[in-house]
Amino acid sequence: KFAMRYSPWGRSVVGAARRARWVSPWVACAFASHSAASESSAMSEFYKVEPLTPHFGGVVRGFDLNKAELSPALVARIKDDIKEYRMLLFKGQGQMAGERQVAISKKLGEVESTFYKHPASPHPDIFRVSNDEKEGCTGVGRTGWHVDGTFQAASFKYQTMHFHAVCEGGETWFVPLKELYEAQDDKTKDRWNKLWMVTGRGQYAHPMVYKHPVRGDTTLMFHCGTPFCAGWLVDSDEPDPTKRKPESMIPHSVMQEELTEKLDALVDRIGIKMQWDEGDFAINDNLGNCHYAAPGTQNGRRTAGLRILHRTTIAGEDIPTKEDGRQSFMMR
């Protein structure tokens, strides 16, 4: 009943030939061991990570991203830590210049800016968010629990979030998606595995349950904001998952209400209601965590103080792919 047009998205791998000369196996082994030890030592010297929660997140203190050389080794370390922790929070970064935040973001991948450019933003690629419309865009992230960029073929890979000012009650709530899935009973998991989120404009259908492209574990795709989801396609009951095809649709509200109820109940157990400090700089694994801007993010400036968030988004690199190999597809 639903026409599916798969696109040839994917990656190409380019190989390069190298010349080699014979080296004694003993010398090669000794050199490799020394190199590995030196690299490991250098990596550990950048910063130390403390757990943010028992399930996900890491905190870094005493490391200045404003002054650090963005060397390949440092960038590799940051990416490795995001893969492991799914969020990396660098404390005490002051009021980082917009150009510096964008420079850091570009080291993580291609910066992709799809948002409104507020006049107060210090850089075209900085999304400036606030509780004062004169200072930044208001009401951001308030439509419901979500993953950023679900309206695209591939959702954003990371976000950077830098707080120039914080207000009372201005929390961001996060829940790790692997743990959200694992907290469900088998019946719910089976039902979720048959669902496809249709984006707000009906352009794409994304698998609700799929394989995280970097970590390799189970993750989820959804948006609980009404404008961002047109409905949910439901797979047929074929025993072989690879032969299943969407055959019906349920209203967007059915799953959005279910997810909201489950996430609100689980956030204190497996997630975190992040109370930011001025100068916080977070790098979030957008494919590994969902988030929600708490009501207090829009508390009045006069009573709660000014809130200013500078955010960048890094483009997704992989089309969401299920364990059985089926991928997101274009509806039209």
C-alpha positions as CSV (number, residue, x, y, z in Angstrom):
1,K,0.0,0.0,0.0
2,F,2.9,2.3,0.5
3,A,5.3,3.0,-2.3
4,M,8.9,2.9,-1.2
5,R,11.7,4.5,-3.2
6,Y,15.1,3.6,-1.8
7,S,17.9,6.0,-2.5
8,P,21.5,4.9,-3.2
9,W,22.9,6.7,-0.1
10,G,26.1,5.3,1.2
11,R,29.8,5.8,1.6
12,S,32.7,5.1,-0.7
13,V,36.0,3.9,0.5
14,V,39.2,5.1,-1.1
15,G,42.3,3.0,-0.7
16,A,45.9,4.1,-1.1
17,A,48.9,1.9,-2.0
18,R,51.9,2.2,0.2
19,R,55.5,1.1,-0.3
20,A,57.1,-1.1,2.4
21,R,60.6,-2.4,3.2
22,W,61.4,-5.5,5.2
23,V,61.9,-4.9,8.9
24,S,63.0,-7.5,11.5
25,P,59.8,-8.9,13.2
26,W,61.4,-8.3,16.6
27,V,62.2,-4.6,15.7
28,A,58.7,-4.1,14.2
29,C,57.1,-5.6,17.3
30,A,59.1,-3.4,19.7
31,F,58.5,-0.3,17.6
32,A,54.8,-1.0,17.5
33,S,54.6,-1.5,21.2
34,H,56.5,1.7,21.9
35,S,54.3,3.6,19.5
36,A,51.1,2.3,21.0
37,A,52.3,3.1,24.5
38,S,53.3,6.6,23.5
39,E,50.0,7.2,21.8
40,S,48.0,5.9,24.7
41,S,50.1,8.1,27.1
42,A,49.5,11.2,24.9
43,M,45.8,10.6,24.7
44,S,45.4,10.3,28.5
45,E,47.3,13.6,29.0
46,F,44.6,15.7,27.4
47,Y,42.0,15.4,30.1
48,K,40.3,13.0,32.5
49,V,36.6,12.0,32.3
50,E,34.4,11.5,35.3
51,P,31.0,9.7,34.9
52,L,28.0,12.0,34.7
53,T,25.4,9.3,35.4
54,P,25.6,5.5,35.9
55,H,24.3,4.9,32.4
56,F,25.8,7.6,30.1
57,G,27.7,10.9,30.0
58,G,31.1,12.1,31.0
59,V,32.4,15.3,32.7
60,V,35.7,17.0,32.0
61,R,37.1,19.6,34.3
62,G,40.2,21.8,34.1
63,F,40.6,21.5,30.3
64,D,40.3,24.7,28.3
65,L,38.8,24.2,24.8
66,N,39.4,27.8,24.0
67,K,43.1,27.4,24.0
68,A,43.7,23.8,23.2
69,E,45.3,22.9,19.9
70,L,42.6,21.0,17.9
71,S,45.1,18.3,16.8
72,P,44.1,15.1,15.2
73,A,45.0,13.2,18.4
74,L,42.7,15.5,20.5
75,V,39.8,15.2,18.0
76,A,40.2,11.4,17.9
77,R,40.1,11.3,21.7
78,I,37.0,13.4,21.9
79,K,35.2,11.3,19.3
80,D,36.2,8.1,21.1
81,D,34.8,9.5,24.4
82,I,31.6,10.6,22.7
83,K,31.3,7.0,21.4
84,E,31.8,5.6,24.9
85,Y,29.8,8.2,27.0
86,R,27.3,9.5,24.4
87,M,27.7,13.0,26.0
88,L,30.9,14.9,26.9
89,L,30.5,17.9,29.2
90,F,33.4,20.3,29.4
91,K,33.0,22.5,32.5
92,G,34.2,26.1,32.9
93,Q,34.6,27.2,29.3
94,G,33.6,30.8,29.9
95,Q,32.0,32.7,27.0
96,M,33.5,31.0,24.0
97,A,33.6,33.0,20.8
98,G,31.3,31.8,18.1
99,E,34.1,31.3,15.6
100,R,35.8,29.0,18.1
101,Q,32.7,26.9,18.7
102,V,32.2,26.5,15.0
103,A,35.9,25.6,14.5
104,I,35.6,22.8,17.1
105,S,32.3,21.6,15.5
106,K,34.0,21.4,12.1
107,K,36.6,19.0,13.5
108,L,33.7,16.7,14.5
109,G,32.2,16.6,11.0
110,E,30.3,18.8,8.5
111,V,28.5,21.6,10.2
112,E,24.9,21.7,9.0
113,S,22.7,24.7,9.9
114,T,19.0,24.3,9.1
115,F,17.7,26.9,11.6
116,Y,16.6,30.5,11.8
117,K,19.5,32.9,12.1
118,H,18.8,35.2,15.0
119,P,20.2,38.7,14.7
120,A,22.0,38.3,18.0
121,S,23.9,35.2,16.9
122,P,27.6,35.7,16.7
123,H,28.1,33.4,13.7
124,P,25.9,32.1,10.8
125,D,26.3,28.5,12.1
126,I,25.4,29.3,15.7
127,F,21.8,28.7,16.7
128,R,21.2,31.2,19.5
129,V,18.5,30.1,21.9
130,S,17.1,32.2,24.8
131,N,14.2,32.9,27.1
132,D,14.2,36.5,25.8
133,E,13.2,36.9,22.1
134,K,15.5,39.9,21.8
135,E,18.5,37.7,22.8
136,G,17.7,34.5,20.9
137,C,15.1,32.1,19.6
138,T,12.5,31.2,22.2
139,G,10.5,28.0,22.8
140,V,13.1,25.8,21.3
141,G,12.9,22.1,22.2
142,R,9.6,22.5,24.0
143,T,7.4,20.5,21.6
144,G,8.3,17.2,23.2
145,W,11.0,14.5,23.6
146,H,13.0,14.2,20.4
147,V,16.1,13.5,18.4
148,D,17.3,16.5,16.4
149,G,17.0,16.5,12.6
150,T,14.4,13.7,12.1
151,F,13.1,15.7,9.1
152,Q,16.2,14.9,7.1
153,A,17.4,11.7,5.4
154,A,20.0,11.3,8.1
155,S,19.5,13.0,11.5
156,F,22.3,15.1,13.0
157,K,25.2,13.1,14.3
158,Y,26.2,15.5,17.2
159,Q,25.2,18.8,18.7
160,T,27.5,21.2,20.6
161,M,25.7,23.2,23.3
162,H,27.5,26.1,25.0
163,F,25.8,28.1,27.7
164,H,26.7,31.8,27.9
165,A,24.1,32.4,30.6
166,V,21.7,30.1,32.5
167,C,18.4,30.8,34.1
168,E,16.7,29.2,37.1
169,G,14.8,26.1,36.0
170,G,16.4,26.0,32.6
171,E,17.1,22.3,32.5
172,T,17.6,20.0,29.5
173,W,16.4,16.5,30.1
174,F,18.2,13.6,28.5
175,V,17.5,9.9,28.2
176,P,19.9,7.4,26.6
177,L,18.0,5.5,23.8
178,K,19.6,2.1,24.2
179,E,18.6,2.0,27.9
180,L,15.1,3.2,27.0
181,Y,14.7,0.3,24.5
182,E,16.1,-2.2,27.0
183,A,13.7,-1.1,29.7
184,Q,10.7,-2.3,27.6
185,D,9.2,-5.8,27.8
186,D,9.5,-8.2,24.8
187,K,6.0,-7.4,23.6
188,T,6.7,-3.7,23.4
189,K,10.1,-4.2,21.8
190,D,8.5,-6.4,19.1
191,R,5.8,-3.8,18.4
192,W,8.4,-0.9,18.3
193,N,10.5,-2.9,15.9
194,K,7.6,-2.8,13.3
195,L,7.2,0.9,13.4
196,W,8.4,3.6,11.0
197,M,8.2,7.3,11.8
198,V,6.9,9.4,9.0
199,T,8.3,12.9,9.1
200,G,6.1,15.9,9.4
201,R,6.0,16.7,5.7
202,G,5.6,13.1,4.8
203,Q,8.9,13.0,3.0
204,Y,10.8,10.3,4.8
205,A,10.0,7.2,6.8
206,H,12.6,6.3,9.5
207,P,12.8,3.0,11.4
208,M,11.9,3.6,15.1
209,V,14.4,0.9,16.1
210,Y,17.7,0.7,14.3
211,K,21.4,0.1,14.8
212,H,23.5,3.0,16.0
213,P,26.0,3.7,13.1
214,V,29.0,4.3,15.4
215,R,28.4,2.3,18.6
216,G,26.7,-0.7,16.9
217,D,24.0,-1.1,19.6
218,T,20.3,-0.5,19.5
219,T,19.0,3.0,19.3
220,L,15.7,4.8,18.4
221,M,14.3,7.5,16.1
222,F,11.3,9.6,17.1
223,H,10.0,13.1,17.6
224,C,7.1,13.7,20.0
225,G,6.4,17.2,18.7
226,T,3.2,17.3,16.7
227,P,4.5,19.2,13.7
228,F,7.5,16.9,13.3
229,C,5.6,13.5,12.9
230,A,2.8,12.8,10.4
231,G,2.2,9.3,11.6
232,W,3.7,5.8,12.1
233,L,3.8,3.1,9.4
234,V,3.3,-0.5,10.8
235,D,5.1,-3.5,9.2
236,S,3.4,-6.6,8.1
237,D,3.7,-9.8,10.3
238,E,6.0,-11.7,8.0
239,P,8.2,-14.1,10.2
240,D,11.2,-13.1,8.2
241,P,11.9,-9.4,9.0
242,T,13.6,-8.7,5.7
243,K,10.4,-9.5,3.9
244,R,8.2,-7.2,6.0
245,K,6.7,-4.1,4.4
246,P,4.6,-1.3,5.9
247,E,0.9,-2.1,5.4
248,S,-0.9,0.3,7.7
249,M,-0.5,3.6,9.5
250,I,-1.4,4.8,13.0
251,P,-1.9,8.4,14.1
252,H,1.2,10.3,15.3
253,S,-0.4,10.9,18.7
254,V,-0.6,7.2,19.6
255,M,3.2,6.8,19.8
256,Q,4.0,10.3,20.8
257,E,1.8,9.9,23.9
258,E,3.2,6.5,24.7
259,L,6.8,7.7,24.4
260,T,6.2,10.8,26.4
261,E,4.6,8.8,29.3
262,K,7.5,6.3,29.3
263,L,10.2,8.9,29.1
264,D,8.7,11.1,31.8
265,A,8.6,8.1,34.0
266,L,12.2,6.9,33.2
267,V,14.2,10.2,33.1
268,D,15.0,10.2,36.8
269,R,16.0,6.5,36.7
270,I,18.1,6.2,33.6
271,G,18.5,9.7,32.3
272,I,19.3,13.2,33.8
273,K,17.6,16.5,34.2
274,M,20.7,18.6,33.4
275,Q,21.1,21.7,35.5
276,W,23.6,23.7,33.4
277,D,26.2,26.1,34.7
278,E,27.4,29.2,32.9
279,G,30.4,28.2,30.7
280,D,29.2,24.6,30.2
281,F,30.2,23.2,26.8
282,A,28.5,19.8,25.9
283,I,28.9,17.6,22.9
284,N,25.9,15.3,22.6
285,D,25.6,12.1,20.6
286,N,22.3,13.0,19.0
287,L,21.8,9.4,17.7
288,G,22.3,7.9,21.2
289,N,20.3,10.2,23.4
290,C,16.9,11.9,23.1
291,H,16.3,15.2,24.9
292,Y,13.6,17.7,25.9
293,A,13.8,21.4,27.0
294,A,12.0,21.6,30.4
295,P,9.3,24.2,30.9
296,G,11.7,26.3,33.0
297,T,13.8,27.1,30.0
298,Q,11.2,29.8,29.2
299,N,11.0,31.2,32.7
300,G,10.8,35.0,32.6
301,R,14.2,36.8,32.5
302,R,13.2,39.3,35.2
303,T,12.5,36.5,37.8
304,A,14.7,33.6,36.6
305,G,17.6,35.4,34.9
306,L,18.7,35.3,31.3
307,R,19.3,32.1,29.4
308,I,21.6,32.0,26.4
309,L,22.5,28.8,24.6
310,H,24.7,28.6,21.5
311,R,24.2,25.4,19.6
312,T,25.7,23.9,16.5
313,T,24.7,20.7,14.6
314,I,26.9,18.3,12.8
315,A,25.5,16.5,9.8
316,G,24.5,12.8,9.9
317,E,26.7,10.5,7.8
318,D,24.6,7.3,7.8
319,I,21.1,6.5,6.7
320,P,19.3,4.8,9.6
321,T,19.6,1.0,9.1
322,K,17.8,-1.8,11.0
323,E,19.5,-4.9,12.1
324,D,17.9,-6.7,9.2
325,G,19.4,-4.3,6.7
326,R,16.3,-2.3,5.8
327,Q,16.8,1.5,5.8
328,S,14.9,4.8,6.0
329,F,13.2,5.5,2.7
330,M,11.6,8.4,0.8
331,M,7.8,8.5,0.8
332,R,7.6,10.7,-2.2
